[in-house]
Amino acid sequence: MTATATSDRHDFDPAIETLVPRRSRLRSGVLLVFAFGLIAAVWWSPHVLRPSLGGGDGSAGSWSALQGHDQVLVVARVVADGWNGVEVRRVVPVPGASVAGAWVLAENELDFDVTDPGEPSEFPSGLAFATARHPSIGADTELPQRVPDGATAVLAILWNLDDCALLPRGDRTDGVDVEVRTEIGTTAFTTIDASPGEFFDTLVEVGMCPAT
């Protein structure tokens, strides 16, 4: 019986072998650095991952004490800064005040001379006054709402005054945090000037808060 031996050895054509790409440490290192740089650029780009609501030009908004309802209506102009738009999700309560409602309105809602509903005390509720002053307030404009990138809008916030003693006031107000979300789902917080205690002296004058 004749034994037949097999071998895994193959003869390669040198011409074909030169066509096989060879690993290069330099090329691998360059690609790795480029990948990390791209990830870092995206991560540190506020426009992509850290959206914000900046203040618009001109009038920043209005602040109204709603006598008879223990509420404050704050209306602030904001400009969306975020890739493919910013979703405004909620307004974070502040010490001494809770959010009764918040809405994103069109920029022309700051034309207060157009709509003068009268005194807040003449209305059955603070929401009724807010709706009379800004007719677009309602379910269609209630948060959450998306604002296109670079667009100017108006954020209206109806605050409940829960405890005047805890309310940040005057120069001690640090603004109000608003939760926003990017197109890719990243959540961030941006601060705007919309504190219910910004004009605390007015709340004292109209009898809505005690003097301290």
SULQUIQUI-V758552 format. One record per pair of residues at least 24 apart in sequence whose C-alpha atoms are under 10 Angstrom apart, sorted by the first residue. I is the first residue (numbers start at 1). GAP is how many residues later the second one is. D is the distance in Angstrom with one decimal. If there is no record, write none. Layout:
BEGIN
I/GAP/D, I/GAP/D
END
This chain:
BEGIN
45/37/9.8, 45/38/9.8, 46/35/8.5, 46/36/7.4, 46/37/8.8, 47/33/10.0, 47/34/6.4, 47/35/4.6, 47/36/5.4, 47/37/9.1, 47/38/9.5, 47/39/9.9, 47/102/9.3, 47/135/9.0, 48/33/9.2, 48/34/6.0, 48/35/5.1, 48/36/8.6, 48/37/9.7, 48/134/7.1, 48/135/8.1, 48/136/8.3, 48/138/9.0, 49/33/7.7, 49/34/8.1, 49/132/8.7, 49/133/6.4, 49/134/8.7, 49/135/7.9, 49/136/8.7, 49/137/6.2, 49/138/8.2, 49/139/8.1, 50/31/8.8, 50/32/7.2, 50/33/9.2, 50/36/9.8, 50/130/8.9, 50/131/8.4, 50/132/7.4, 50/136/7.7, 50/137/7.8, 50/138/6.0, 50/139/8.3, 50/140/8.9, 51/29/7.6, 51/30/5.5, 51/31/4.5, 51/32/7.6, 51/34/8.5, 51/35/6.5, 51/36/9.1, 51/37/10.0, 51/98/9.4, 51/128/9.8, 51/129/7.0, 51/130/7.2, 51/131/6.4, 51/132/9.6, 51/135/9.0, 51/136/8.6, 51/137/6.8, 51/138/8.2, 51/139/7.7, 52/26/9.2, 52/27/8.1, 52/28/6.2, 52/29/5.2, 52/30/6.7, 52/33/10.0, 52/34/7.6, 52/35/9.8, 52/36/9.4, 52/97/10.0, 52/126/8.9, 52/127/9.2, 52/128/7.3, 52/129/9.2, 52/130/9.5, 52/136/8.0, 52/137/7.5, 52/138/5.3, 52/139/8.1, 52/140/9.4, 53/24/9.1, 53/25/5.5, 53/26/5.3, 53/27/4.9, 53/28/6.1, 53/29/8.7, 53/33/8.2, 53/35/8.8, 53/94/9.6, 53/96/9.9, 53/97/9.6, 53/98/10.0, 53/99/9.3, 53/100/9.5, 53/102/9.9, 53/125/8.5, 53/126/9.9, 53/127/8.5, 53/136/9.3, 53/137/6.4, 53/138/7.6, 53/139/7.2, 54/24/5.4, 54/25/5.0, 54/26/6.6, 54/27/7.2, 54/96/9.7, 54/98/9.2, 54/136/8.4, 54/137/8.4, 54/138/7.3, 54/139/9.8, 55/24/5.9, 55/25/9.0, 55/97/8.8, 55/98/9.7, 55/99/9.9, 55/136/10.0, 55/137/7.4, 55/138/8.4, 56/24/9.5, 56/51/9.8, 56/95/9.6, 56/96/6.8, 56/97/8.6, 56/98/9.4, 57/95/9.4, 59/51/8.3, 60/50/8.9, 60/94/9.4, 60/133/8.3, 60/134/9.5, 61/48/9.6, 61/49/6.6, 61/50/9.7, 61/51/9.6, 61/93/8.2, 61/94/9.0, 61/95/9.2, 61/132/9.2, 61/133/8.7, 62/48/8.1, 62/50/8.9, 62/94/9.3, 62/132/8.8, 63/93/9.9, 63/94/9.8, 63/131/8.1, 63/132/8.8, 63/133/7.7, 63/134/9.5, 63/135/8.4, 63/136/8.0, 64/56/9.1, 64/66/9.8, 64/94/9.7, 64/132/8.8, 64/135/9.2, 64/138/9.3, 64/139/9.6, 65/55/8.2, 65/61/9.6, 65/94/9.7, 65/131/8.6, 65/132/9.9, 65/134/9.1, 65/135/9.7, 65/137/7.6, 65/138/6.7, 65/141/8.2, 65/143/8.2, 66/53/8.2, 66/54/5.3, 66/55/7.0, 66/57/9.7, 66/59/9.0, 66/60/6.4, 66/61/9.8, 66/63/8.3, 66/64/9.3, 66/92/9.7, 66/93/9.7, 66/94/10.0, 66/137/9.3, 66/140/9.4, 66/142/8.7, 67/52/8.3, 67/53/6.1, 67/54/5.6, 67/55/9.3, 67/56/10.0, 67/58/10.0, 67/59/8.7, 67/136/8.8, 67/139/7.1, 67/140/8.1, 67/141/6.9, 68/52/7.4, 68/53/5.3, 68/54/8.8, 68/55/9.0, 68/56/9.1, 68/57/8.3, 68/58/8.4, 68/138/9.7, 68/139/9.4, 68/140/8.1, 69/51/8.1, 69/52/7.4, 69/54/9.2, 69/55/8.5, 69/56/6.3, 69/57/5.8, 69/58/9.4, 69/91/8.5, 69/92/9.0, 69/139/8.9, 70/55/9.8, 70/56/8.3, 70/89/8.6, 70/90/6.3, 70/91/5.5, 70/92/8.1, 70/133/9.4, 70/137/9.6, 70/138/6.3, 70/139/8.8, 71/26/9.0, 71/27/9.6, 71/28/9.6, 71/29/8.6, 71/49/9.8, 71/54/9.3, 71/55/6.5, 71/56/9.3, 71/87/6.9, 71/88/5.4, 71/89/4.7, 71/90/5.5, 71/91/8.9, 71/125/8.6, 71/132/9.9, 71/137/8.7, 72/25/9.4, 72/27/9.8, 72/28/9.7, 72/54/8.2, 72/58/9.8, 72/85/8.2, 72/86/5.9, 72/87/5.1, 72/88/6.7, 72/89/7.3, 72/123/9.2, 72/124/5.9, 72/125/8.7, 72/131/9.1, 72/136/9.9, 73/27/9.8, 73/28/9.7, 73/29/9.8, 73/53/8.2, 73/54/9.1, 73/56/9.4, 73/57/7.2, 73/83/7.2, 73/84/5.8, 73/85/4.6, 73/86/6.3, 73/87/9.1, 73/121/9.2, 73/122/9.7, 73/123/7.6, 74/28/9.6, 74/56/9.8, 74/81/8.2, 74/82/5.8, 74/83/5.3, 74/84/6.5, 74/85/7.8, 74/119/9.2, 74/120/5.9, 74/121/7.5, 74/122/6.9, 74/124/9.9, 75/27/9.6, 75/28/9.5, 75/29/9.7, 75/30/9.5, 75/34/8.9, 75/35/7.8, 75/59/10.0, 75/79/6.7, 75/80/5.7, 75/81/4.3, 75/82/6.3, 75/83/8.7, 75/118/9.5, 75/119/7.2, 76/28/9.8, 76/29/9.9, 76/31/9.7, 76/33/10.0, 76/34/8.3, 76/77/8.5, 76/78/5.6, 76/79/5.3, 76/80/6.5, 76/81/8.5, 76/116/8.1, 76/117/7.3, 76/118/6.5, 77/27/9.8, 77/28/9.4, 77/29/9.5, 77/30/7.2, 77/31/9.9, 77/32/9.4, 77/33/7.8, 77/75/7.0, 77/76/5.9, 77/77/4.5, 77/78/6.3, 77/79/8.8, 77/115/9.3, 77/116/9.4, 77/117/9.7, 78/26/9.5, 78/29/8.8, 78/69/9.6, 78/72/9.7, 78/73/8.4, 78/74/5.7, 78/75/5.5, 78/76/5.9, 78/77/6.9, 78/114/8.1, 78/115/9.8, 79/28/9.8, 79/68/8.4, 79/69/9.0, 79/70/8.0, 79/71/6.0, 79/72/5.6, 79/73/4.4, 79/74/6.3, 79/75/8.5, 80/66/9.2, 80/67/6.2, 80/68/6.6, 80/69/5.2, 80/70/5.2, 80/71/5.7, 80/72/6.7, 80/73/7.9, 80/100/9.9, 81/66/9.1, 81/67/8.4, 81/68/5.4, 81/69/5.7, 81/70/8.2, 81/71/9.8, 81/101/9.8, 82/65/9.3, 82/66/8.2, 82/67/5.5, 82/68/7.8, 82/98/9.7, 82/99/9.0, 82/100/6.7, 82/101/8.2, 83/65/8.7, 83/66/6.3, 83/67/9.3, 83/99/7.2, 83/100/6.9, 83/101/9.1, 84/62/9.8, 84/63/9.1, 84/64/6.5, 84/65/5.7, 84/66/9.3, 84/98/8.0, 84/99/6.3, 84/100/9.5, 85/61/6.6, 85/62/5.6, 85/63/4.1, 85/64/4.1, 85/65/7.8, 85/66/8.5, 85/96/9.0, 85/97/7.2, 85/98/6.9, 86/59/8.4, 86/60/5.5, 86/61/5.3, 86/62/6.4, 86/63/6.6, 86/64/9.4, 86/65/9.7, 86/94/6.5, 86/95/6.1, 86/96/5.7, 86/97/7.2, 87/56/8.9, 87/57/6.7, 87/58/5.5, 87/59/4.1, 87/60/6.2, 87/61/8.6, 87/62/10.0, 87/92/8.6, 87/93/5.4, 87/94/5.1, 87/95/6.6, 87/96/7.9, 87/98/9.6, 87/100/9.4, 88/54/9.9, 88/55/6.6, 88/56/5.4, 88/57/5.3, 88/58/6.0, 88/59/7.4, 88/67/9.3, 88/90/7.3, 88/91/6.3, 88/92/4.6, 88/93/6.7, 88/94/9.4, 88/101/9.8, 88/102/9.9, 89/53/9.5, 89/54/5.7, 89/55/4.2, 89/56/6.7, 89/57/8.5, 89/89/7.5, 89/90/5.5, 89/91/5.4, 89/92/7.1, 89/98/9.3, 89/100/9.9, 90/52/9.6, 90/53/6.3, 90/54/6.6, 90/55/9.3, 90/87/8.8, 90/88/5.9, 90/89/5.3, 90/90/7.4, 90/99/9.7, 91/52/8.8, 91/53/9.8, 91/64/9.8, 91/66/8.1, 91/85/7.4, 91/86/6.3, 91/87/4.5, 91/88/6.3, 91/89/9.2, 91/98/9.5, 91/99/9.8, 91/100/9.7, 91/103/9.9, 92/84/6.9, 92/85/5.5, 92/86/5.9, 92/87/7.3, 92/97/9.3, 92/99/9.9, 93/66/8.7, 93/67/9.6, 93/83/7.8, 93/84/8.1, 93/85/9.3, 93/102/9.6, 94/65/9.6, 94/72/8.9, 94/73/7.4, 94/74/7.8, 94/79/9.6, 94/80/9.8, 94/81/9.1, 94/82/7.2, 94/83/8.6, 94/101/8.0, 94/102/8.7, 94/103/9.6, 95/66/9.6, 95/67/8.7, 95/68/7.9, 95/69/9.0, 95/70/9.1, 95/71/5.5, 95/72/5.4, 95/73/6.9, 95/102/10.0, 96/63/9.9, 96/64/8.5, 96/65/6.4, 96/66/5.1, 96/67/4.4, 96/68/5.9, 96/69/7.1, 96/70/4.7, 96/71/4.5, 96/72/7.8, 96/100/9.4, 96/101/9.2, 97/62/6.3, 97/63/5.4, 97/64/4.8, 97/65/5.1, 97/66/6.7, 97/67/8.1, 97/69/8.3, 97/70/6.7, 97/71/9.3, 97/98/9.3, 97/99/7.5, 97/100/8.9, 98/60/8.7, 98/61/5.7, 98/62/5.2, 98/63/6.9, 98/64/6.9, 98/65/9.7, 98/98/9.6, 99/58/7.1, 99/59/6.1, 99/60/4.8, 99/61/6.1, 99/62/9.1, 99/97/10.0, 100/26/9.4, 100/27/8.5, 100/57/7.7, 100/58/5.4, 100/59/5.5, 100/60/6.0, 100/61/9.7, 101/26/8.4, 101/36/9.6, 101/37/9.6, 101/41/7.5, 101/42/8.3, 101/55/8.2, 101/56/5.9, 101/57/5.2, 101/58/7.3, 101/59/9.2, 102/35/8.7, 102/36/9.5, 102/39/8.5, 102/40/5.9, 102/41/6.1, 102/42/8.8, 102/53/7.1, 102/54/5.6, 102/55/4.5, 102/56/6.3, 102/57/8.8, 103/33/9.0, 103/34/6.5, 103/35/7.6, 103/36/8.6, 103/37/8.7, 103/38/5.2, 103/39/4.3, 103/40/5.5, 103/41/8.1, 103/42/7.9, 103/51/8.1, 103/52/5.8, 103/53/5.2, 103/54/6.7, 103/55/8.9, 104/32/9.2, 104/33/8.2, 104/34/9.8, 104/36/9.2, 104/37/5.5, 104/38/6.5, 104/39/6.9, 104/40/8.4, 104/41/6.5, 104/42/8.5, 104/43/8.3, 104/49/6.7, 104/50/5.6, 104/51/4.7, 104/52/6.4, 104/53/9.1, 105/29/8.5, 105/30/9.7, 105/31/6.8, 105/32/7.3, 105/33/9.8, 105/35/9.8, 105/36/6.5, 105/37/8.9, 105/40/9.5, 105/42/9.9, 105/47/9.6, 105/48/6.0, 105/49/4.9, 105/50/6.2, 105/51/7.2, 106/28/10.0, 106/30/8.4, 106/35/9.4, 106/45/9.9, 106/46/7.9, 106/47/5.2, 106/48/5.9, 106/49/8.8, 107/44/9.1, 107/45/6.1, 107/46/4.7, 107/47/5.4, 107/48/9.2, 108/44/9.7, 108/45/8.4, 108/46/8.2, 109/24/8.9, 109/25/6.6, 109/26/8.9, 109/27/8.4, 109/28/10.0, 109/44/8.7, 109/45/6.9, 109/46/9.6, 109/47/9.4, 110/24/8.9, 110/43/9.5, 110/44/7.4, 126/32/7.9, 126/33/9.3, 126/34/9.4, 127/31/7.5, 130/26/8.9, 130/27/9.4, 130/28/7.9, 144/35/9.6, 144/36/8.9, 144/37/9.8, 145/35/9.6, 146/34/9.2, 146/35/9.1, 146/36/9.7, 146/37/9.8, 155/37/9.8, 155/39/9.0, 156/38/8.9, 157/37/7.8, 157/38/9.4, 157/39/9.1, 158/38/8.8, 159/35/10.0, 159/36/8.9, 159/37/6.6, 159/38/10.0, 160/36/8.7, 161/35/8.0, 161/36/9.2, 161/47/8.6, 161/48/8.8, 163/46/8.6, 164/33/8.5, 164/36/8.9, 164/39/9.1, 164/40/9.6, 164/44/8.5, 164/45/5.8, 164/46/7.5, 164/47/9.5, 164/48/9.6, 165/44/8.4, 165/45/8.5, 165/46/9.6, 165/47/8.2, 166/31/9.8, 167/28/9.2, 167/29/8.0, 167/30/6.1, 167/31/9.4, 167/33/8.7, 167/42/9.9, 168/27/7.9, 168/28/8.2, 168/29/5.7, 168/30/7.6, 168/32/8.5, 169/26/8.2, 169/27/8.1, 169/28/4.5, 169/29/5.3, 169/30/6.9, 169/31/5.5, 169/32/8.6, 170/25/9.2, 170/26/9.8, 170/27/6.5, 170/28/4.7, 170/29/5.9, 170/30/6.2, 170/31/8.2, 171/26/9.5, 171/27/7.4, 171/28/9.3, 171/29/10.0, 172/25/9.1, 172/26/8.4, 173/24/7.1, 173/25/6.4, 173/26/9.9, 174/24/9.5
END
